[in-house]
Amino acid sequence: MFRITAHVQGKDKFERAMATLTGPQLREAMAEAINMGAGRVKNVMRQEMQSVFDRPTPYALNAVQTHKKATAADLNAMVAPTYMGGKGVDPQKFLAAQEEGGRRQDKRSEVALRRAGILPRGYQTAIPATPFTGSDDGRGNLRGSFVVQLISYFQAFGEQGHRANMTDKRKQAIQQRGGKGAKFVGPVRGHRFFVAYGKARGGARWTAKGENDRRASNLAPGIWAATGTGGVDVRPVLMFVKNASYTPRISVEQVRLRSGVDELVPKWIRGRVYEAAKRVGL
């Protein structure tokens, strides 16, 4: 969070310009310049996020807003992560972790998978370097529709959502053809999902049908897909990893210094005061 204000001193010319303005006129000119500084800090902060983060989402970048603009009555502007409502995580929480370090907050997909009994406690998720087809949004996050598909596939919706659980017939269609309307060459181009827990649950293994899968005992914890004819190709879909912690990556003070607002805002105030003075006949 940045708070921007300014105290300007000047020589005789500037003092004469200020003297020609009424109190409200002077304060309005100052407020305009301070808000210009807030806009610069906002842009520099977004540039810093694009530099230090791996493919930040538009949601994260757009969360940095001029939270409060300066007015003639209050010559303070504030730039801060701003929660716009909806289903996203409060940006103040995940951006604070980037500055201060500490445990990463669970993503919505992780909350849903844990509630469904698929993701063990103490674990979060990581998308493989080569994401499973249709699983990610291109920015390192699971697509919401894919999370729903996984929960439905494993029939993990509760009683209220049991109708959303995937039927055996539907799962068979996915396994044989990749789903309704899928294009394929040869007898089988579908996939079967299964969960491998490794040591995450004492070596327990569980699949969509509840049977043991010998291959799962040698796989890292996560959700996997058996693809190809007879399911001979096994690919990672979503890995289960120990709760992640951030090291500090963004410094609010460094962003402020790079923005140059401490030098620019006084300059802009002088310019706005001269312009206002000219309008009243200086």
N, C-alpha and C positions, 0 to 999 in steps of 0.2 A: 504494500500500500504506500502510495506517495502522496504527501500533502504539499501543495505548492502555494507559496505566498511570496511577497516581495516587499522590500523597503528600498526606495530609490532616493539617491542623493544626486544632485546635479549642480552645475555652475549657474552663473547669473541668468543666462539665456533660458535655461530649463526652469529656473525658479520664476522668471517672468511669465513663462508660458503657463505654469501652474496657477499663478496669481490671477490670470484672466478667466479661469474656469471656476464655476461654482463647485461646491463640495460634491454633489451628485455627478456632475459632468466629469470631474477628475476621477472619481471612483469608478465610473463606468469605463473610462479609458483604461484604467489599471486592470479592471476585471477582464476586459477583452484580451489584454496581453497575457495575463495569467492563464486564461483558458487556452491561448495558443501554446503556452508551455505545457499544459496538461496534454494537449493533443500530441506534442512532440514526444513526451515521455511514453504515452500509450503506444506510439508507433515503434519507438526504440525497444520497448518491452516485448512487443510482438516479434520484432526482428531477432531479439535475443532468444526467444523461445524457439523460433525456427532454426536457430543456429545450434542450440544445445540439445534439443529434443529430437528423437527419431520420428519423423513424420507426424508432427502434432496435428490433432484434428481441428477443423474449423471451429468446433465448439470451444476448445481450449483457447485458441487464438482470439476468438471474438469475445471471450469472457473478460478480457482486459478492456475496461471501459473507463471513461471519465465519469466516475461514480457520482461526483458532485462538481458542478460548475461554480466558478466564482461569480458573484453578483456585486452590485454597488453596495449592498448592505452587508455582504460578507466576502471579503477579499481572500478567500481560500478555495482552492480546487483540490479534488482528491481523485487519484487514479488508483483503481483497485479491481481485483477479480470480482465480477458481478454475477450473481446467480439469476438467470433469466426465467427460472421456473421450469416446469416439465419434468422429465424423468432422468435427466443427467445428474451426475455427481456435482455437488456444490464445488465450483472451481476454487473457492478460497481454501478448501481442504487439500486438494491435490497440488495446488501451486505453493501452498505453505510448506508442504513436505519437500518440494523441490528446493526451497530456500533454506529450510531448517534441518532437512534430513529426517530420517525416521521411517517407520513402517509404512509401506504403501497401502492406501485404502483399497478395499475390495471393489472391483468393477461390478456393474450390474449383472453381467453374465456370471460372475463368480458367485454372487449372492444367490442367483437363481439355481445354479448347478449344486451349490451346497445345500440349499433348501430342499432340492429334489433328492438328496442323498447320494449324489454322484461324486461331488468334490469333497474329499476328506477335510476335517478341521485341521487348521495349521498349514494348509496348502493354498496356493493360488495357481493361476494358469499361465501358460506361455504358448504362443503360437509357433509352430515349427518354422524354420527358415524358409522352407517351401510350403506355403499354406495348402491345406487340403482344398480341393476345388469348391468354390462357393462358400467357404467358411469365414473369410475375413473381409474387412472393409477396405483393405489396401493400406491401412494405417496402423496395423498391429492390434486391431480390436476385432472380436468376434461380431459378426452380424447378428442382430437380434433375432431375425427369422431362423438363423442356423441354430442358435441356442434353443429356440422352441422346438426345432426339429429333433435335436438330440434328446431333450427331455421327453418328447413324445415317443421317440424311437425306443427309449429305455422304459417306457410306460411308467414314468416317474411323476406324472401329474397326480395330485391328490384327488380325493373323492369329488370335490367340486369341479375339477377339470378332467375327470376321468374320460369324458367323451373325446378329449383332445389326444388321448393316448393312442399310439399307432397300433392298428390291428396286425395280426400275424400275416394276413393277406397282403396288406400294404408293405410290410417289411420284406415279404418274399418278392414283391414286385421290384423293390429297390435293389435287392440282392441280385435278382436275375437280369434286370434291364436298366438299373439306375433310376427307376421311377417312371411315372406316367409321362409319356411323350418324349422320353429320352431317345436320342439317336445312337445306334450302336452298329458294330460290325462283328459278326460271329455270334456264338450262342450266349455268351455271358459278358456283360460290361458293367455290372452293378457292383455293389459293395455291401459289406456287413460291418456294423460298428460293434466294438466290444471295449470293455474297460479292463485295464491291467493296473493293479495296485502295487505290485512288487512288495517292497517292505513298508509301504505306507499304511497298510492294515495287516501287518504281520504276515505278509505273503499271500493274503487271500486274493482270489481271482474270481471275477464275476463277468458274465457276458449277458447279452440281451435275452438269451433264452435260459440263463441261469446255470448252464453247464460249464464245467471246467474246460479251459482251452490250454493245452500244454504249452503252446507257444507263448501264452501270456506270462508264464513264470519267468521268462527271460527278457521281458520287455520293461522299459522304464515306466513308472506310474503315469497313467494318462488314458486318453481315449484314442483308440486305434481303429483303422479300417482295413478289413481284408477285402482285397479287390481282385479282379481278374478271374479267369476260369478256375473254379474250385477254390477261390480265395487264396491263391498262392502268394500274391503280393500283399505285404503288410506295410501300411503307411501310417505315420503319426498324424493325428488330427488335432489333438490338444494335450499338452503335457502338464502334469501336476508337479509343481515345484514348491519348495518351502517358502513361507511368507517372505516376500521381498522387502528390502529396506533401501531407502534412497540415501545417497550421499548428497550434500548440498551442491546444487548445480547452477542456481541463479542467485545473484547478489543484488538486492534492491539498491544498495548504495552504489554499486558499480554501474547499474543501469542509469541511475541519476547522473553520475559523473559523465557517462558516455553521451547522454542526451544534451549536456551543456546548458541546462535550463537555468542554473545559478548565474550564468553570465548572460544568457540570451533574454531571459524575462525582463531584467532591468532595461536592456537595450530596447526591447519591444515596447515597454511602458513609455520610455522617452519618446519613441516614434509616435505612439498613439496620443500622447499628451500634446505634441507639436501639431498633429493633424487636427485634434479637437480645438486647439487654440486658434488655428488658422480659420476654422469654420466660424469662430465668434469674432474674428477681425483683428487678430494679433498682427 
